[in-house]
Amino acid sequence: MASAPVAVPEALRVLDDQPAVRDFLARAYADGRLSHAYLFLGAPGSGKMRAAIALAQLIVCPEGGCGKCDECIRVRHRTHPDVHVVEPESATGYLVEQVREIIEDAPLSPVRSSAKVYIFTNVGLLRREAANALLKTIEEPPLGVNFILLGRTVDAILPTIVSRCQRVPFKIMSPGEAIRSMELDIGANKSEARIALAVTGAPERASDFLQSSDRRQVRRLMVRTLGELARDDEWDVLCSARALVEAVWKAVGRPVSKGRGKSKDREKAEDPVKLALEERIAGKEDYLSRGAITQIEKTVKRELTARERSGMMEALAAAESLIRDVLTLCENIPTPIVNQDVADAVERIAAGTCTSGAVRALEAVARAADDIARNVNPQLALEVMLLRVKEALACPPSFR
Protein backbone atom coordinates (compact mmCIF):
# COMPACT_ATOMS: atom_id res chain seq x y z
CA MET A 1 0.00 0.00 0.00
CA ALA A 2 1.33 3.47 -0.89
CA SER A 3 2.50 5.54 2.07
CA ALA A 4 0.41 8.54 3.07
CA PRO A 5 1.66 11.92 1.86
CA VAL A 6 3.74 13.84 4.36
CA ALA A 7 3.69 17.57 5.11
CA VAL A 8 6.60 19.36 3.43
CA PRO A 9 8.44 21.89 5.68
CA GLU A 10 8.59 25.39 4.21
CA ALA A 11 12.39 25.24 3.86
CA LEU A 12 12.07 22.30 1.46
CA ARG A 13 9.62 24.13 -0.83
CA VAL A 14 12.58 25.44 -2.83
CA LEU A 15 12.97 21.83 -4.05
CA ASP A 16 9.64 21.69 -5.88
CA ASP A 17 11.64 21.18 -9.10
CA GLN A 18 13.16 18.06 -7.47
CA PRO A 19 9.99 16.49 -5.99
CA ALA A 20 11.56 13.10 -5.28
CA VAL A 21 14.36 14.70 -3.22
CA ARG A 22 11.92 17.06 -1.48
CA ASP A 23 9.55 14.27 -0.46
CA PHE A 24 12.38 11.94 0.58
CA LEU A 25 13.87 14.53 2.95
CA ALA A 26 10.44 15.56 4.24
CA ARG A 27 9.58 11.93 5.04
CA ALA A 28 12.93 11.31 6.77
CA TYR A 29 12.45 14.43 8.90
CA ALA A 30 8.85 13.56 9.80
CA ASP A 31 9.89 10.05 10.83
CA GLY A 32 12.89 11.31 12.82
CA ARG A 33 15.26 9.41 10.52
CA LEU A 34 17.50 12.14 9.11
CA SER A 35 20.92 10.67 8.37
CA HIS A 36 24.07 12.13 9.86
CA ALA A 37 25.74 11.98 6.42
CA TYR A 38 24.13 12.57 3.03
CA LEU A 39 25.72 12.35 -0.41
CA PHE A 40 23.82 14.49 -2.94
CA LEU A 41 24.59 13.29 -6.48
CA GLY A 42 23.80 15.09 -9.71
CA ALA A 43 25.00 17.27 -12.55
CA PRO A 44 25.94 20.92 -12.01
CA GLY A 45 22.78 23.00 -11.96
CA SER A 46 20.58 20.22 -10.56
CA GLY A 47 20.04 22.12 -7.30
CA LYS A 48 22.29 20.17 -4.93
CA MET A 49 23.56 23.26 -3.11
CA ARG A 50 20.06 24.66 -2.79
CA ALA A 51 18.97 21.33 -1.30
CA ALA A 52 21.93 21.32 1.11
CA ILE A 53 21.01 24.80 2.37
CA ALA A 54 17.36 23.73 2.74
CA LEU A 55 18.33 20.62 4.69
CA ALA A 56 20.65 22.69 6.90
CA GLN A 57 17.71 24.98 7.67
CA LEU A 58 15.65 21.93 8.58
CA ILE A 59 18.38 20.76 10.95
CA VAL A 60 19.16 24.00 12.82
CA CYS A 61 15.73 25.70 12.79
CA PRO A 62 13.85 25.32 16.11
CA GLU A 63 10.57 25.37 14.15
CA GLY A 64 11.56 22.56 11.79
CA GLY A 65 12.62 24.52 8.74
CA CYS A 66 10.12 27.40 8.79
CA GLY A 67 12.24 29.34 6.29
CA LYS A 68 11.44 32.66 7.97
CA CYS A 69 13.14 32.74 11.37
CA ASP A 70 16.54 34.26 12.09
CA GLU A 71 18.18 30.83 12.03
CA CYS A 72 16.79 30.02 8.57
CA ILE A 73 17.67 33.45 7.20
CA ARG A 74 21.25 33.15 8.45
CA VAL A 75 21.60 29.70 6.85
CA ARG A 76 20.20 31.00 3.56
CA HIS A 77 22.65 33.93 3.61
CA ARG A 78 25.48 31.56 4.66
CA THR A 79 26.22 33.52 7.82
CA HIS A 80 25.06 30.96 10.38
CA PRO A 81 27.99 30.07 12.68
CA ASP A 82 26.89 26.43 12.95
CA VAL A 83 26.50 25.79 9.21
CA HIS A 84 29.88 25.54 7.46
CA VAL A 85 30.14 25.53 3.65
CA VAL A 86 33.49 23.90 2.91
CA GLU A 87 35.09 24.78 -0.46
CA PRO A 88 38.31 23.22 -1.78
CA GLU A 89 41.16 25.53 -0.75
CA SER A 90 43.56 24.53 -3.50
CA ALA A 91 43.31 24.21 -7.27
CA THR A 92 43.68 20.43 -6.93
CA GLY A 93 41.18 19.81 -4.15
CA TYR A 94 40.61 19.81 -0.40
CA LEU A 95 43.71 20.03 1.76
CA VAL A 96 44.41 17.58 4.56
CA GLU A 97 44.91 20.60 6.80
CA GLN A 98 41.37 21.77 5.97
CA VAL A 99 39.91 18.42 6.95
CA ARG A 100 41.87 18.26 10.21
CA GLU A 101 40.53 21.67 11.19
CA ILE A 102 36.99 20.37 10.66
CA ILE A 103 37.71 17.24 12.71
CA GLU A 104 38.93 19.45 15.56
CA ASP A 105 35.93 21.77 15.26
CA ALA A 106 33.22 19.09 15.03
CA PRO A 107 33.20 18.07 18.76
CA LEU A 108 32.91 21.70 19.93
CA SER A 109 29.47 22.88 21.05
CA PRO A 110 27.31 24.73 18.50
CA VAL A 111 27.23 28.53 18.80
CA ARG A 112 23.53 29.23 18.20
CA SER A 113 21.60 26.01 17.63
CA SER A 114 21.54 22.46 18.90
CA ALA A 115 23.28 21.03 15.82
CA LYS A 116 26.12 21.68 13.39
CA VAL A 117 26.24 21.12 9.63
CA TYR A 118 29.24 20.78 7.30
CA ILE A 119 28.53 21.08 3.57
CA PHE A 120 31.31 19.92 1.21
CA THR A 121 30.64 21.59 -2.14
CA ASN A 122 32.62 19.16 -4.33
CA VAL A 123 33.42 15.90 -2.63
CA GLY A 124 34.94 14.60 -5.86
CA LEU A 125 37.92 16.80 -4.96
CA LEU A 126 38.36 15.09 -1.59
CA ARG A 127 41.56 13.18 -2.36
CA ARG A 128 42.63 9.98 -0.65
CA GLU A 129 44.71 11.41 2.22
CA ALA A 130 42.15 14.11 3.05
CA ALA A 131 39.28 11.61 2.71
CA ASN A 132 40.95 9.09 5.00
CA ALA A 133 41.36 11.77 7.65
CA LEU A 134 37.61 12.48 7.50
CA LEU A 135 36.31 8.89 7.39
CA LYS A 136 35.97 8.18 11.11
CA THR A 137 34.26 11.52 11.79
CA ILE A 138 31.72 10.91 9.02
CA GLU A 139 31.10 7.34 10.18
CA GLU A 140 30.76 8.21 13.88
CA PRO A 141 30.20 11.97 14.16
CA PRO A 142 29.71 13.70 17.51
CA LEU A 143 26.08 14.02 18.59
CA GLY A 144 24.28 16.71 16.59
CA VAL A 145 26.88 16.92 13.81
CA ASN A 146 25.69 16.42 10.22
CA PHE A 147 27.57 16.15 6.92
CA ILE A 148 26.15 16.96 3.49
CA LEU A 149 28.50 16.06 0.64
CA LEU A 150 27.85 17.24 -2.93
CA GLY A 151 29.20 15.38 -5.94
CA ARG A 152 28.51 14.56 -9.58
CA THR A 153 28.65 10.78 -9.76
CA VAL A 154 29.58 7.89 -7.48
CA ASP A 155 32.41 6.97 -9.86
CA ALA A 156 34.16 10.28 -9.17
CA ILE A 157 34.11 9.82 -5.37
CA LEU A 158 36.22 7.51 -3.23
CA PRO A 159 34.24 4.33 -2.36
CA THR A 160 35.14 4.67 1.33
CA ILE A 161 33.29 8.01 1.41
CA VAL A 162 30.31 6.75 -0.61
CA SER A 163 29.82 3.74 1.68
CA ARG A 164 29.44 5.94 4.76
CA CYS A 165 26.74 8.23 3.35
CA GLN A 166 23.09 7.96 2.35
CA ARG A 167 22.92 8.66 -1.36
CA VAL A 168 20.34 11.10 -2.78
CA PRO A 169 20.21 11.30 -6.61
CA PHE A 170 19.14 14.52 -8.35
CA LYS A 171 17.58 14.57 -11.81
CA ILE A 172 19.20 16.69 -14.52
CA MET A 173 17.45 20.03 -15.02
CA SER A 174 16.99 21.42 -18.51
CA PRO A 175 17.96 25.08 -19.11
CA GLY A 176 14.26 25.92 -19.16
CA GLU A 177 13.71 24.23 -15.79
CA ALA A 178 16.75 26.03 -14.36
CA ILE A 179 15.35 29.39 -15.48
CA ARG A 180 11.92 28.57 -14.05
CA SER A 181 13.59 27.54 -10.80
CA MET A 182 15.26 30.94 -10.53
CA GLU A 183 12.03 32.72 -11.39
CA LEU A 184 10.37 30.94 -8.47
CA ASP A 185 13.35 31.25 -6.15
CA ILE A 186 14.13 34.98 -6.39
CA GLY A 187 11.68 36.39 -8.92
CA ALA A 188 14.27 36.81 -11.68
CA ASN A 189 13.00 37.39 -15.22
CA LYS A 190 14.09 35.12 -18.09
CA SER A 191 16.72 37.53 -19.41
CA GLU A 192 18.34 37.99 -16.00
CA ALA A 193 18.28 34.25 -15.36
CA ARG A 194 19.95 33.43 -18.70
CA ILE A 195 22.74 35.93 -18.04
CA ALA A 196 23.31 34.71 -14.47
CA LEU A 197 23.37 31.06 -15.59
CA ALA A 198 25.89 31.87 -18.31
CA VAL A 199 28.16 33.56 -15.74
CA THR A 200 27.85 31.03 -12.91
CA GLY A 201 26.78 27.74 -14.51
CA ALA A 202 24.26 26.66 -11.85
CA PRO A 203 20.86 27.95 -10.62
CA GLU A 204 21.83 28.24 -6.96
CA ARG A 205 25.01 30.19 -7.77
CA ALA A 206 23.09 32.22 -10.35
CA SER A 207 20.58 33.24 -7.70
CA ASP A 208 23.40 34.39 -5.42
CA PHE A 209 24.93 36.31 -8.34
CA LEU A 210 21.71 38.23 -9.05
CA GLN A 211 21.43 39.17 -5.39
CA SER A 212 24.99 40.57 -5.23
CA SER A 213 25.41 44.09 -6.62
CA ASP A 214 29.21 43.73 -6.43
CA ARG A 215 29.26 40.55 -8.53
CA ARG A 216 26.93 42.09 -11.09
CA GLN A 217 29.25 45.12 -11.20
CA VAL A 218 32.19 42.85 -12.15
CA ARG A 219 30.19 41.63 -15.14
CA ARG A 220 29.21 45.17 -16.15
CA LEU A 221 32.85 46.25 -15.94
CA MET A 222 33.97 43.28 -18.04
CA VAL A 223 31.33 44.09 -20.68
CA ARG A 224 32.42 47.74 -20.79
CA THR A 225 36.09 46.74 -21.01
CA LEU A 226 35.49 44.40 -23.95
CA GLY A 227 33.33 46.99 -25.66
CA GLU A 228 36.10 49.61 -25.46
CA LEU A 229 39.04 47.38 -26.44
CA ALA A 230 38.99 48.43 -30.09
CA ARG A 231 39.88 52.05 -29.23
CA ASP A 232 41.98 51.43 -26.11
CA ASP A 233 45.77 51.60 -26.18
CA GLU A 234 48.00 49.24 -24.20
CA TRP A 235 48.03 51.46 -21.12
CA ASP A 236 44.23 51.65 -21.12
CA VAL A 237 44.08 47.86 -21.26
CA LEU A 238 46.41 47.48 -18.27
CA CYS A 239 44.34 50.00 -16.29
CA SER A 240 41.16 48.13 -17.20
CA ALA A 241 42.70 44.86 -15.99
CA ARG A 242 43.61 46.49 -12.67
CA ALA A 243 40.08 47.89 -12.27
CA LEU A 244 38.59 44.45 -12.97
CA VAL A 245 40.82 42.76 -10.41
CA GLU A 246 39.89 45.35 -7.76
CA ALA A 247 36.20 44.88 -8.59
CA VAL A 248 36.62 41.13 -8.09
CA TRP A 249 38.38 41.75 -4.76
CA LYS A 250 35.43 43.83 -3.61
CA ALA A 251 32.93 41.21 -4.78
CA VAL A 252 34.67 38.41 -2.85
CA GLY A 253 35.20 40.49 0.29
CA ARG A 254 38.90 41.23 -0.06
CA PRO A 255 39.95 44.77 1.00
CA VAL A 256 40.99 47.00 -1.92
CA SER A 257 44.10 49.16 -1.57
CA LYS A 258 43.23 52.86 -1.59
CA GLY A 259 46.71 54.32 -1.69
CA ARG A 260 49.60 53.92 -4.11
CA GLY A 261 52.39 54.88 -1.71
CA LYS A 262 55.07 52.57 -0.35
CA SER A 263 54.46 53.22 3.32
CA LYS A 264 55.08 50.05 5.30
CA ASP A 265 52.38 51.05 7.79
CA ARG A 266 49.85 51.46 4.98
CA GLU A 267 50.83 48.15 3.41
CA LYS A 268 50.42 46.39 6.74
CA ALA A 269 47.08 48.07 7.41
CA GLU A 270 45.76 47.11 3.97
CA ASP A 271 47.11 43.53 3.94
CA PRO A 272 43.90 41.52 3.38
CA VAL A 273 45.25 38.46 5.17
CA LYS A 274 46.16 40.48 8.27
CA LEU A 275 42.79 42.22 8.28
CA ALA A 276 40.88 38.95 7.88
CA LEU A 277 43.04 37.29 10.56
CA GLU A 278 42.36 40.09 13.03
CA GLU A 279 38.63 39.69 12.40
CA ARG A 280 38.80 35.89 12.77
CA ILE A 281 40.63 35.91 16.12
CA ALA A 282 39.01 39.02 17.60
CA GLY A 283 38.40 38.45 21.30
CA LYS A 284 40.38 35.19 21.34
CA GLU A 285 43.93 36.54 21.26
CA ASP A 286 44.60 35.71 24.90
CA TYR A 287 43.51 32.08 24.45
CA LEU A 288 45.33 31.18 21.23
CA SER A 289 48.93 30.04 21.05
CA ARG A 290 51.30 31.47 18.45
CA GLY A 291 51.12 28.14 16.59
CA ALA A 292 47.30 28.25 16.53
CA ILE A 293 47.34 31.81 15.19
CA THR A 294 49.81 30.77 12.48
CA GLN A 295 47.51 27.92 11.44
CA ILE A 296 44.50 30.26 11.33
CA GLU A 297 46.52 32.73 9.24
CA LYS A 298 47.34 29.98 6.72
CA THR A 299 43.66 29.03 6.53
CA VAL A 300 42.63 32.65 5.98
CA LYS A 301 45.18 33.03 3.19
CA ARG A 302 43.91 29.87 1.45
CA GLU A 303 40.31 31.03 1.77
CA LEU A 304 41.09 34.44 0.29
CA THR A 305 43.00 32.85 -2.59
CA ALA A 306 40.16 30.42 -3.33
CA ARG A 307 37.56 33.21 -3.23
CA GLU A 308 39.65 35.41 -5.52
CA ARG A 309 40.12 32.54 -7.97
CA SER A 310 36.37 31.88 -7.98
CA GLY A 311 35.63 35.56 -8.57
CA MET A 312 38.10 35.74 -11.44
CA MET A 313 36.59 32.64 -13.06
CA GLU A 314 33.17 34.29 -12.88
CA ALA A 315 34.56 37.41 -14.57
CA LEU A 316 36.07 35.26 -17.33
CA ALA A 317 32.74 33.44 -17.75
CA ALA A 318 31.09 36.83 -18.32
CA ALA A 319 33.68 37.59 -21.01
CA GLU A 320 33.17 34.19 -22.63
CA SER A 321 29.38 34.67 -22.70
CA LEU A 322 29.68 38.07 -24.37
CA ILE A 323 32.14 36.83 -27.02
CA ARG A 324 29.94 33.82 -27.74
CA ASP A 325 27.13 36.27 -28.48
CA VAL A 326 29.50 38.12 -30.82
CA LEU A 327 30.25 34.82 -32.58
CA THR A 328 26.50 34.15 -32.90
CA LEU A 329 26.07 37.47 -34.75
CA CYS A 330 29.17 36.94 -36.90
CA GLU A 331 27.80 33.59 -38.04
CA ASN A 332 24.24 34.95 -38.49
CA ILE A 333 22.88 32.19 -36.26
CA PRO A 334 19.13 32.77 -35.68
CA THR A 335 19.38 32.29 -31.91
CA PRO A 336 18.68 35.06 -29.37
CA ILE A 337 21.86 36.30 -27.71
CA VAL A 338 22.24 35.78 -23.97
CA ASN A 339 23.40 39.30 -23.09
CA GLN A 340 20.27 41.08 -24.26
CA ASP A 341 20.79 43.96 -21.83
CA VAL A 342 23.99 44.96 -23.68
CA ALA A 343 22.93 44.04 -27.20
CA ASP A 344 24.35 47.33 -28.52
CA ALA A 345 27.84 46.41 -27.28
CA VAL A 346 27.57 42.91 -28.77
CA GLU A 347 26.51 44.34 -32.13
CA ARG A 348 29.28 46.95 -32.09
CA ILE A 349 31.99 44.36 -31.40
CA ALA A 350 30.54 41.98 -33.99
CA ALA A 351 30.51 44.73 -36.62
CA GLY A 352 34.26 45.21 -36.21
CA THR A 353 35.42 41.60 -36.16
CA CYS A 354 34.97 38.26 -37.90
CA THR A 355 34.26 34.63 -37.04
CA SER A 356 37.92 33.64 -36.76
CA GLY A 357 38.59 36.68 -34.56
CA ALA A 358 35.78 35.76 -32.18
CA VAL A 359 37.03 32.17 -32.02
CA ARG A 360 40.57 33.31 -31.19
CA ALA A 361 39.17 35.67 -28.55
CA LEU A 362 37.36 32.73 -26.92
CA GLU A 363 40.62 30.77 -26.96
CA ALA A 364 42.33 33.68 -25.15
CA VAL A 365 39.66 33.59 -22.42
CA ALA A 366 40.07 29.82 -22.04
CA ARG A 367 43.86 30.19 -21.71
CA ALA A 368 43.39 32.81 -18.98
CA ALA A 369 41.08 30.44 -17.08
CA ASP A 370 43.72 27.68 -17.32
CA ASP A 371 46.42 30.09 -16.09
CA ILE A 372 44.39 31.18 -13.08
CA ALA A 373 43.55 27.56 -12.24
CA ARG A 374 47.33 26.95 -12.17
CA ASN A 375 47.81 29.85 -9.72
CA VAL A 376 49.20 32.38 -12.22
CA ASN A 377 48.86 35.91 -10.84
CA PRO A 378 45.24 36.91 -11.67
CA GLN A 379 46.07 40.44 -12.78
CA LEU A 380 48.84 39.23 -15.08
CA ALA A 381 46.54 36.57 -16.56
CA LEU A 382 43.84 39.18 -17.14
CA GLU A 383 46.23 41.68 -18.73
CA VAL A 384 47.52 39.07 -21.17
CA MET A 385 43.98 37.91 -21.95
CA LEU A 386 42.69 41.40 -22.74
CA LEU A 387 45.64 42.16 -25.00
CA ARG A 388 45.11 38.86 -26.85
CA VAL A 389 41.37 39.49 -27.16
CA LYS A 390 42.02 43.00 -28.49
CA GLU A 391 44.37 41.61 -31.13
CA ALA A 392 41.99 38.78 -32.04
CA LEU A 393 38.93 41.01 -32.43
CA ALA A 394 40.85 43.36 -34.73
CA CYS A 395 40.14 40.88 -37.55
CA PRO A 396 39.72 42.99 -40.73
CA PRO A 397 36.10 43.03 -41.99
CA SER A 398 37.33 41.87 -45.42
CA PHE A 399 38.11 38.46 -43.90
CA ARG A 400 34.50 37.83 -42.91
Beta strands, then each sheet from edge to edge (+ up, - down):
strand 1: 37-41
strand 2: 83-86
strand 3: 116-120
strand 4: 145-151
strand 5: 166-169
sheet 1: 2+ 3+ 4+ 1+ 5+
end
